[in-house]
Amino acid sequence: MSRRIFIVRHGERSDGPGLPPPPEDGFPEAPLTVAGLFQARCTAAALKTLLGPLSAAVVSSPARRCLQTARPIAEALQAALYVEPGLADWSETRLPVQVPLPELGLEVRHLGPVWAEPLEEETWEMAVRRYRETYAGLTSHLCLVSISDPAVPALVLCSHQAALEALAPASWTQGHCAVTELSGIPPVPGSLLHDCSAWRLRFVFVASREPRPRYWRAKLGTPTRTRPLESHGDFWTVAVAQLQAHLTVTSSKRERPLLLFFLDVTGELIHLSCGLAVSANEAGELTLAGAQRLRWFSGPGGELLNEKGVHLAVRNGEMPTLWMKEGSSDDSMAFDLLPLGKAGLGLGALADAAKKDSAS
């Protein structure tokens, strides 16, 4: 049986362009964002569905953002997670790579490594050589490590945009957590180029049915700060934006990080900057910090309704607010979920995708 080989780019990093600075948590590298974590989880579920019962090994760059991406993939595939310095990012000037290996239940192992030369200053040509020799070493029967065992029919590499450009030049511009299938030495890209659908269909805008749609938007708290998702920061903690609890509506899509939600397998809508689920306070106002977390489904006309079946109203003011109310009225408004990857896909299809992810 020939081995299937996939390369996955890491998820969205918290020090990426247009994002608030990441938190200072004592680690030299920035973590993923909440969106990056959900990208990794969706890609993990998609790979599990794709590979079915096939056993696999997961090999990651030592970068924190790659290990945070590779971990849910290894968990979904029930695979060992290896660290390979040869998959590290490229920079014209770099310090020697430091590989922080945290204490955790998931097995994280060094390969040997395949690439044993110091990772210091290197030209692009040197980086291409490193990526290609590392790939060849990981996939060749000459590599004296356990993942070269033909009994492991699938290999997932988690690396960087530079590795994609070196190994599969046609796919180097693809998005975070996209999957590319490779084969052969030197690698030949397969059919899964530019495939971000695992998460692009689950990242959604909530849009009104007006001639000029308005979108749910979180009100930004402190735009220059982020904090760990958990109260205690560790190597695996991702960064979340400091947001106020309020939800409002806007006709502008310019601040996309404040407009995107994730449809959870339970039907909850989780804001992708702060990691909080849409909920309601005692007065019925929709917030991101209420006591009553809500689940959502499609109404008779395909409109978005919560688990109680009540309608949504927009109360205009200096900052429009969203409210639950029994029955329709003049201020009632119908909303739809618009997936980032496919405009107009209904909530029912999204729910089916969520259930498929859950079952895998």
ABEGO torsion letter per residue (X at the ends): XBBBBBBBBBBBBAABBGBBBBBBAGBABBBBBAAAAAAAAAAAAAAAAAAEABBBBBBBBABAAAAAAAAAAAAAAGBBBBBBAAABBBBABBBBBBBBBBBBABBBBBAOBABABBBBBBBAAAAAAAAAAAAAAAABAABBBAAABAABABBBBBBBAAAAAAABAAAAABBBGBBBBBBEOBBBBBAABGBAAAAAAABBBBBBBBABBBBBBBBBBBAABBBBABABBBAABBBBBBBBABBBBBABAABAAAABBBBBAAGBBBBAAAGBBBBBBAAGBBBAABABBBBBBBBAAGBBBBAAGBBBBBBBBABBBBBBBBEBBAABBBBBBBBAABBGBBAAAAAAAAAAAAAX
